[in-house]
């Protein structure tokens, strides 16, 4: 729970510092590149997360990496901030929540849509149109495949879930039977 709060705070701080869509895309790409760089080099990852290596040494390593890869000033400062506050382990989670918070800041809602099979483009458009009509705001949809649904759709926004899946209907039926 504590990590979720920290991720939200760091992500919100980063979003507040972004001025345009172009800057967001560049920053997101740079931070993603840095995250992939550290996750693919196990030894580097261990060094950056180790409590036994002095911060000054970690900072030196990260500054060298940032300079070699020509990362922008904002991305560099953010990575160094996480490192300085012993929060480098949050980078991946921050990157996961960054697009959603950025969209939210601009009045665009993000929905997660799960289905058993990949949806066709016209189906995706219909879902988006219905959700925009329902919410009266623009929406962005993130799709994923979930074979456990059996059939139908599962749509989530924050804590709200619209479950029209066969699995969901079977679970509701099970609840009713158990209540009697």
PyMOL commands that set and color helices and strands:
alter all, ss='L'
color gray80, all
select helices_A, chain A and resi 2-17+21-40+42-49+55-68+73-84+88-105+121-135+147-149+166-179
alter helices_A, ss='H'
color red, helices_A
select strands_A, chain A and resi 109-115+139-145+153-157+160-163
alter strands_A, ss='S'
color yellow, strands_A
deselect
rebuild
show_as cartoon
